[in-house]
Amino acid sequence: MTDKQILLGRILGPHGLKGEVKIKSFTADPLDVASYGPVSVADGRCFKLVRARLQGDIVVAEIKGVADRNVAETLKGLELKVARDDLPEVDDGEYYQADLIGLPVVDGSGREIGEVLGFQNFGAGDLIEIKRDRSRSSFLPFTNDMVPVVDTEEGRVVLSEVGIAVLAADDGEKQEKAAP
């Protein structure tokens, strides 16, 4: 058992007058944001999402107990999470990004480069954040071109030569900025 919380989505704001909210879903199937039972938020409150539907790439859902726009407005920006243990087990070859956090990142020869610090998506696709040493981290696109192997059996993430080159370029940019 683990107490790890998995981010499923973020409330973007109210939708309509009856308390519905718009949610940016981070799940593979956007409607799954409402499929794993009650979601929790940072302050400890729990919400049950009901009557979820897709509107473009945004999920619109009711929150049980929220009946008007004013209350829905106060929920804007809240991150919706569930316990990792509440998610279904994955098939072989599949994984949750959260399960990769803390794994070593290596090159093709197995030389350790860093460790997975986390994942971000600023709108252009998933990025993997790699902790390089105590004081720095780097982002890479989390694509097959950069990260061709995610080996959950061995517990490691392997970067391609292209991924290594992008990290080296990032190192060069950071050194130039630090120069007097």
Rosetta silent file (secondary structure, phi, psi, omega in degrees, C-alpha in Angstrom):
SEQUENCE: MTDKQILLGRILGPHGLKGEVKIKSFTADPLDVASYGPVSVADGRCFKLVRARLQGDIVVAEIKGVADRNVAETLKGLELKVARDDLPEVDDGEYYQADLIGLPVVDGSGREIGEVLGFQNFGAGDLIEIKRDRSRSSFLPFTNDMVPVVDTEEGRVVLSEVGIAVLAADDGEKQEKAAP
SCORE:     score description
SCORE:     0.000 S_00000001
   1 L     0.000  143.864  179.606    0.000    0.000    0.000 S_00000001
   2 L  -132.950  154.928  176.418    1.182    3.519   -0.770 S_00000001
   3 L  -103.678   17.171  179.766   -0.073    6.968    0.131 S_00000001
   4 L   -65.060  132.887  177.624    1.058    8.421   -3.214 S_00000001
   5 E  -101.252  137.027 -179.057   -1.519   10.767   -4.751 S_00000001
   6 E  -110.267  126.929  179.223   -2.013   10.824   -8.521 S_00000001
   7 E   -76.501  120.260  179.332   -3.094   14.018  -10.272 S_00000001
   8 E   -99.609  -30.973 -176.792   -6.087   13.293  -12.519 S_00000001
   9 E  -176.192  176.153 -179.757   -7.120   16.801  -13.504 S_00000001
  10 E  -134.971  135.041  177.712   -7.482   20.481  -12.639 S_00000001
  11 E   -75.274  123.061 -178.612  -10.687   22.511  -12.325 S_00000001
  12 E   -87.669  -26.457 -179.248  -10.582   25.316  -14.880 S_00000001
  13 E   154.571 -177.651 -178.834  -13.680   27.126  -13.671 S_00000001
  14 E   -74.940  159.872  174.910  -17.470   27.021  -13.584 S_00000001
  15 E  -133.872  114.560  179.934  -19.670   25.944  -16.478 S_00000001
  16 L    76.065 -163.929 -173.336  -23.172   27.342  -16.614 S_00000001
  17 L  -106.241   -8.509 -171.548  -25.269   28.431  -13.653 S_00000001
  18 L  -102.010   18.783  173.703  -26.013   25.141  -11.874 S_00000001
  19 L    93.590    3.455  176.196  -22.623   24.404  -10.321 S_00000001
  20 E   -69.910  156.899  178.144  -20.974   22.365  -13.066 S_00000001
  21 E  -127.069  154.172  172.533  -17.231   22.756  -13.547 S_00000001
  22 E   -95.735  135.405 -176.584  -14.843   22.529  -16.490 S_00000001
  23 E  -127.979  129.937  168.846  -11.937   20.148  -15.874 S_00000001
  24 E   -84.656  111.518 -176.860   -8.650   19.748  -17.724 S_00000001
  25 E   -90.119  139.142  176.899   -8.186   15.979  -17.524 S_00000001
  26 L  -108.081   14.659  179.929   -4.711   14.414  -17.437 S_00000001
  27 L   -91.586  156.731 -178.728   -5.981   10.862  -17.910 S_00000001
  28 L   -57.177  -47.482  171.250   -5.533    8.890  -21.165 S_00000001
  29 L  -100.318  112.300 -173.948   -9.317    8.867  -21.632 S_00000001
  30 H   -50.872  -35.419 -178.549  -10.402   12.327  -20.424 S_00000001
  31 H   -70.111  -15.148  177.912  -13.671   11.029  -18.944 S_00000001
  32 H   -64.075  -15.710  177.789  -11.714    8.701  -16.646 S_00000001
  33 H   -55.043  -26.518 -179.229  -11.126   11.717  -14.391 S_00000001
  34 H  -104.167   10.212 -171.574  -14.549   10.839  -12.918 S_00000001
  35 L   -98.031  -10.872 -171.166  -14.123    7.043  -12.979 S_00000001
  36 L  -103.979   16.080 -179.697  -11.956    6.273   -9.955 S_00000001
  37 L    94.226 -165.219 -178.441  -14.286    7.330   -7.171 S_00000001
  38 L   -59.427  142.636  176.048  -14.050   10.447   -5.010 S_00000001
  39 E  -105.632  150.922  178.881  -11.216   12.844   -5.780 S_00000001
  40 E  -115.684  160.474  177.676   -9.375   14.832   -3.144 S_00000001
  41 L  -123.740  169.437 -170.857   -7.836   18.289   -3.176 S_00000001
  42 L   -56.157  -32.556 -177.635   -4.872   19.754   -1.301 S_00000001
  43 L   -83.991    4.700  175.776   -6.898   21.065    1.652 S_00000001
  44 L    97.716  -10.651  178.226   -8.303   17.577    2.368 S_00000001
  45 L   -68.762  151.100  175.891  -11.779   17.995    0.889 S_00000001
  46 E  -120.058  142.445  179.747  -13.171   15.157   -1.228 S_00000001
  47 E  -129.062  145.490  173.078  -15.509   15.545   -4.186 S_00000001
  48 L  -106.849  119.261  178.236  -17.600   13.095   -6.165 S_00000001
  49 E   -87.455  128.918 -179.533  -17.723   13.943   -9.867 S_00000001
  50 E  -131.232  159.189  177.925  -21.002   12.964  -11.530 S_00000001
  51 E    50.734   45.261  179.079  -22.558   13.248  -14.984 S_00000001
  52 E   -73.121  140.252  176.207  -19.209   13.882  -16.648 S_00000001
  53 E  -145.863  158.251 -178.404  -19.256   14.574  -20.363 S_00000001
  54 E   -95.176  134.875  175.040  -16.736   15.692  -22.923 S_00000001
  55 E  -130.872   96.173 -170.557  -16.970   19.116  -24.544 S_00000001
  56 L    70.442 -125.529  176.678  -14.102   19.352  -27.007 S_00000001
  57 L  -105.337   13.215 -179.892  -11.047   18.314  -24.990 S_00000001
  58 E  -109.683  140.014  175.829  -12.486   19.603  -21.700 S_00000001
  59 E   -91.732  133.710  172.886  -14.563   17.542  -19.271 S_00000001
  60 E  -111.614  128.869 -177.516  -17.706   19.148  -17.875 S_00000001
  61 E  -145.984  156.419  170.027  -18.997   17.553  -14.682 S_00000001
  62 E   -89.071  150.068  171.324  -21.216   18.141  -11.705 S_00000001
  63 E  -111.364  120.973 -177.608  -19.714   17.960   -8.238 S_00000001
  64 L   -54.330  126.414  179.608  -22.092   16.310   -5.820 S_00000001
  65 L    95.318   -9.244  177.674  -23.278   18.961   -3.359 S_00000001
  66 L  -104.684  116.597 -171.903  -22.344   21.961   -5.537 S_00000001
  67 L  -120.164   -0.018  178.181  -25.495   23.514   -6.950 S_00000001
  68 L  -144.057  160.936 -175.288  -24.613   27.024   -8.078 S_00000001
  69 H   -61.352  -36.669 -177.353  -22.061   28.926  -10.114 S_00000001
  70 H   -61.874  -42.780  177.787  -20.764   30.971   -7.170 S_00000001
  71 H   -67.921  -43.012  179.395  -19.628   27.873   -5.280 S_00000001
  72 H   -59.383  -36.073  179.644  -18.205   26.343   -8.482 S_00000001
  73 H   -61.914  -35.000 -178.690  -16.191   29.542   -9.043 S_00000001
  74 L   -70.370  -13.044 -178.058  -14.418   29.067   -5.683 S_00000001
  75 L   -91.683   -5.992 -177.714  -13.116   25.671   -6.882 S_00000001
  76 L   -54.169  131.525  176.643  -11.199   27.116   -9.841 S_00000001
  77 L    91.864  -10.982 -178.822   -7.594   25.918   -9.936 S_00000001
  78 L   -68.296  136.806  176.254   -8.024   22.954   -7.587 S_00000001
  79 E   -91.117  131.272 -176.677   -6.052   19.854   -8.529 S_00000001
  80 E   -99.484  121.415 -175.465   -8.073   16.638   -8.394 S_00000001
  81 E  -128.562  157.300  171.694   -6.177   13.620   -7.080 S_00000001
  82 E  -132.194  159.590  176.105   -6.775   10.003   -6.125 S_00000001
  83 E   -68.709  140.022  179.093   -4.673    7.556   -4.172 S_00000001
  84 H   -53.427  -37.576 -178.607   -2.385    5.469   -6.418 S_00000001
  85 H   -66.049  -16.823  179.009   -3.899    2.335   -4.870 S_00000001
  86 H   -84.089   -9.656  179.134   -7.340    3.349   -6.208 S_00000001
  87 L   -85.472  148.783  179.044   -6.171    3.115   -9.815 S_00000001
  88 L   -67.540  154.370  175.564   -6.500   -0.162  -11.700 S_00000001
  89 L   -66.348  153.250 -178.433   -3.427   -2.325  -12.250 S_00000001
  90 L  -101.287  157.368  176.204   -1.777   -1.911  -15.632 S_00000001
  91 L   -76.039  164.903  175.711   -1.010   -4.507  -18.270 S_00000001
  92 L   -56.430  137.899  179.679    2.537   -5.555  -19.116 S_00000001
  93 L    85.489   -6.285  177.380    4.330   -2.806  -21.001 S_00000001
  94 L  -111.077  161.636 -178.026    2.066   -0.110  -19.564 S_00000001
  95 L  -162.111  161.570  169.177    2.718    2.161  -16.592 S_00000001
  96 L   -96.555  138.248  179.305    1.528    5.251  -14.798 S_00000001
  97 H   -54.778  -37.004 -178.486    3.914    8.183  -15.074 S_00000001
  98 H   -60.517  -28.092  179.475    3.754    8.583  -11.301 S_00000001
  99 H   -74.083  -12.117 -179.641    5.286    5.103  -10.921 S_00000001
 100 H   -89.036  -16.235 -177.650    8.394    6.288  -12.784 S_00000001
 101 L   -62.292  128.819 -178.985    9.229    9.060  -10.322 S_00000001
 102 L    95.808  -11.790  178.659   12.471    8.244   -8.548 S_00000001
 103 L   -73.529  148.275  175.830   13.682    5.755  -11.176 S_00000001
 104 E   -68.268  146.363  174.455   17.212    6.172  -12.524 S_00000001
 105 E  -108.138  126.512 -175.573   17.623    7.691  -15.984 S_00000001
 106 E  -127.856  163.438  172.021   20.406    6.046  -17.991 S_00000001
 107 L   -89.090 -176.415 -176.471   21.962    6.242  -21.438 S_00000001
 108 L   -61.161  -24.765 -179.919   22.065    3.334  -23.882 S_00000001
 109 L   -91.422   -2.356  178.449   25.122    1.821  -22.196 S_00000001
 110 L    95.047    2.091  178.599   23.518    1.928  -18.748 S_00000001
 111 L   -71.520  128.889 -176.646   25.508    4.920  -17.418 S_00000001
 112 E   -73.505  132.938 -178.677   23.349    6.814  -14.926 S_00000001
 113 E  -108.435  -29.263 -178.096   22.482   10.371  -15.938 S_00000001
 114 E   172.521 -155.093  176.866   20.000   11.279  -13.212 S_00000001
 115 E  -141.490  155.478 -179.642   16.607   10.287  -11.896 S_00000001
 116 E   -70.648  120.122  179.698   13.010   10.979  -12.846 S_00000001
 117 E   -94.867  -33.266 -179.549   11.836   13.940  -10.806 S_00000001
 118 E   170.803 -171.004  179.449    8.396   14.322  -12.342 S_00000001
 119 E  -134.488  146.061  177.520    6.313   15.113  -15.393 S_00000001
 120 E  -136.298  156.991  171.754    4.824   18.374  -16.632 S_00000001
 121 E  -142.252  107.428 -178.830    2.585   19.395  -19.472 S_00000001
 122 L   -95.861   11.818  176.125    2.562   23.097  -20.262 S_00000001
 123 L   119.873  -19.875 -177.062    0.308   22.599  -23.285 S_00000001
 124 L  -106.583   10.346 -179.614    2.640   21.230  -25.972 S_00000001
 125 L   124.774  167.815 -177.632    2.907   17.654  -24.696 S_00000001
 126 E   -71.703  138.973  174.389    4.334   15.738  -21.774 S_00000001
 127 E  -119.081  139.960  173.490    7.801   16.613  -20.506 S_00000001
 128 E   -98.591  131.947  177.627    9.912   14.416  -18.264 S_00000001
 129 E   -99.871  124.709 -176.845   11.873   16.279  -15.603 S_00000001
 130 E  -112.684  122.485  176.217   15.237   14.707  -14.866 S_00000001
 131 E   -78.596  118.750 -174.352   17.132   15.540  -11.679 S_00000001
 132 E   -93.146  -42.738  175.242   20.735   15.845  -12.802 S_00000001
 133 E  -156.923 -169.208 -174.082   22.469   16.714   -9.527 S_00000001
 134 L   -58.665  -32.514 -170.209   21.636   18.489   -6.283 S_00000001
 135 L  -110.261   -0.863 -176.602   21.079   21.894   -7.841 S_00000001
 136 E  -145.698  155.438  173.380   19.663   21.344  -11.301 S_00000001
 137 E  -140.958  163.573 -179.518   17.120   19.495  -13.350 S_00000001
 138 E  -134.953  151.588  175.709   16.294   19.393  -17.047 S_00000001
 139 E  -106.863  141.289  172.820   13.148   18.842  -19.078 S_00000001
 140 E  -133.009  147.131  171.897   12.910   16.628  -22.157 S_00000001
 141 E   -59.485  134.234 -179.689    9.911   15.860  -24.326 S_00000001
 142 L   -88.688   73.775 -178.449    8.525   12.528  -23.125 S_00000001
 143 L  -124.283  165.451  178.022    8.454   10.991  -26.610 S_00000001
 144 L   -63.922  -28.182  177.630    9.794    7.787  -28.129 S_00000001
 145 L   -65.973  -35.629 -177.676   12.495    9.835  -29.900 S_00000001
 146 L   -93.886  -39.539 -175.539   13.893   11.052  -26.574 S_00000001
 147 L  -127.049   81.378 -175.308   12.889    8.225  -24.231 S_00000001
 148 L   -75.204  -19.983 -175.735   12.692    5.018  -26.270 S_00000001
 149 E  -131.889  123.918  168.102   12.721    2.631  -23.302 S_00000001
 150 E  -117.664  106.045 -173.249   10.768    2.685  -20.060 S_00000001
 151 E  -105.239   91.478 -178.407   11.805   -0.519  -18.332 S_00000001
 152 L   -73.337  -25.073  177.670    9.558   -1.018  -15.314 S_00000001
 153 L   -64.664  -47.460 -179.581   10.908   -4.563  -14.804 S_00000001
 154 L   -86.303  -13.605  179.829   14.481   -3.308  -14.318 S_00000001
 155 L    71.088   56.069  179.514   13.298   -0.023  -12.824 S_00000001
 156 E  -156.419  158.784  176.734   14.968    2.418  -15.221 S_00000001
 157 E  -120.928  128.539 -175.250   14.296    4.927  -17.967 S_00000001
 158 E  -108.581  128.314  176.532   16.635    4.912  -20.988 S_00000001
 159 L   -91.342  149.945  174.732   17.369    8.022  -23.043 S_00000001
 160 L   -81.029  172.944  174.627   18.199    7.924  -26.758 S_00000001
 161 H   -61.439  -35.873  177.417   21.280    9.565  -28.253 S_00000001
 162 H   -63.925  -44.279  177.581   18.998   12.429  -29.270 S_00000001
 163 H   -60.757  -41.849  177.453   17.806   12.789  -25.666 S_00000001
 164 H   -62.242  -41.918 -179.902   21.410   12.801  -24.434 S_00000001
 165 H   -64.339  -39.408  178.044   22.263   15.483  -27.025 S_00000001
 166 H   -64.219  -40.930  176.527   19.346   17.662  -25.887 S_00000001
 167 H   -63.108  -41.020  178.975   20.557   17.390  -22.279 S_00000001
 168 H   -63.421  -40.611  177.357   24.085   18.324  -23.367 S_00000001
 169 H   -64.152  -39.697  177.304   22.717   21.363  -25.230 S_00000001
 170 H   -62.010  -41.075  177.028   20.749   22.318  -22.105 S_00000001
 171 H   -60.284  -42.855  179.643   23.980   22.064  -20.076 S_00000001
 172 H   -63.589  -41.844  178.590   25.709   24.395  -22.555 S_00000001
 173 H   -63.959  -41.448 -179.261   22.925   26.989  -22.362 S_00000001
 174 H   -67.341  -35.401  178.089   22.977   26.943  -18.559 S_00000001
 175 H   -68.600  -38.621  177.938   26.769   27.384  -18.507 S_00000001
 176 H   -63.408  -41.599  179.533   26.551   30.351  -20.905 S_00000001
 177 H   -67.488  -30.109 -178.086   23.929   32.034  -18.716 S_00000001
 178 H   -83.023  -15.715 -178.137   26.048   31.468  -15.598 S_00000001
 179 L   -68.416  144.629 -179.056   29.201   32.936  -17.163 S_00000001
 180 L   -68.635    0.000    0.000   30.131   36.476  -15.970 S_00000001
